[in-house]
Amino acid sequence: MFMRNGVTYEFHHLGIPTTEVRPGERYSAMFGMYTSDADSRLVRVQYHRYEPSSPLPELLRILPHPAFRVDDLERAVQGFTLLLGPYEPIDGFRVAVIDDGGHPVELIETSLPDDEVWGRAHAGQGILYAAPGKPE
């Protein structure tokens, strides 16, 4: 955990772009991407596989991104170029992605415990992952 400009940052997860189809992928029609979770215990890792038509910014589709939980999202994004958001993919879970010197960084503001956040995402609650998988 660290503090910058009066905002507290706590590491949340690492997002890694991939072209590999992985087990347990969840599909987001909104972003044209598939997300799967690594079987890691110390660092939560999400793999993101993008369709060619994905509307997400190229930086997010080609570079890994760290994600941090912040205590003030509006303040945390000040002075940065927004790549995405802010938006609320799950009720009570606000997200923005910024360009930090040519690197995407995801910022999350929520009071939800991590188990609830990951549980809602896996259950397809919210606007991001409406259903597991995608009919091919």
N, C-alpha and C positions, 0 to 999 in steps of 0.2 A: 504494500500500500504506500502511496505517496500523495503529496499535495502540490498543486500548481495553481497559482492565481486564485487561491481561496477555494479550489475544488478538490475534493478527495477522489483519488483514482485507485481502484482495486482490480487486479487482474481477474478476468472472468473466463475467457476461452481463447483459443487460437483457431482461426478459420484458414483452411488450406484449399486452394483450387486444385481440382483433379480432372482428368479425362476418363478415369477408370470407373466403370460401373461397380458399385460397392453394395454389400448386403445391407438391408434395412433402410434403404433410401426413402426419404419423404420428398414429395414433389410439391413445388410452389409454382402454380400457374402464373401468379402475379409477377414473379421474377424469372420464370423460365429456367429454374434450377432445381437440382436434386441435392439433398443434404443427408449425410450419414455421419454417425458418430464413431470415433476411434475407440478401441477397447483399452484406453489408457486410464491410469488411476491417479497420477499426480497432476497432470495437466489435461483439462477437458479440451479435446480437439474435435472440430467439425470439418468434414470434407464437403466441398461444394463443387458440383459438376454442372456446367452451364450449357444450355442449348445455344446454338448459333444466334438465335433471335432474342436472347436475353436482353432486356432493356437496361440492365445494370451497367454502371460505368466500367470501362475497360480496366482501370486500376484494380477494382474489386474482383474482376474476373481472372486476372493474371497473376496477382501478387498475394501472398499470405497476409492476413491481417490479425493483429492482436485486438482483443475486445476488453474493454474496461468498464466496470460498474462505476458510475459517478454519482455524486450526491446533488448535482445541479447541472442538468443537461444543457439548459439554455446558456449558462455561463461557460460551460466547457467548450461549446462550439464557437464562441465568439472569437473572431480574428482568423478563423479557418475557412477554407472553401468547403462547402457541403457537397459530398458526393451523393448522399441519400438522406432523406428525412429532414427533420425529425418525423417519425411516424410511430404508431402503436400497433405492432403486429399481434400482441396479446394484451387483453385488458390489464392495465396497471404496469405495463412494460414498454417504456418509450425508448426508441433507438434512433441514432443518427450515425452516419459514417462520414468522416472528415478526411481531407487530404492533408497529411502532415509531412511536408517536404517530399512529396512524390510517393508517399506510402499511405495506403488506406488504414484507418484506425476506426474501429467500431466503438461507440460510446453508448452505454445503457444506463437508464435511470429507472429504478424499480425498488419497491419495498418488499416484493415477493421473495420468499426463500428460493434458493436455486432448485431444490427438488420440485417445487411447484412449477417453476418456469420450464424446466426440462420435461416434466410430466405433461404440461399443457401442450408443448410443442409436439411431443410424440403422439399425443391423443388427437392432434389435428384441430385443436381449439385455436381460435383467432383467425386472422385473415391470411397468414403466411402459408401454412401447410393445411389445406382444407381436407386432404385425405391422404392416407399412406399410398406411396407409389403413384404411378401414372400408367394408364392403359397404353400399351405400345401398339 
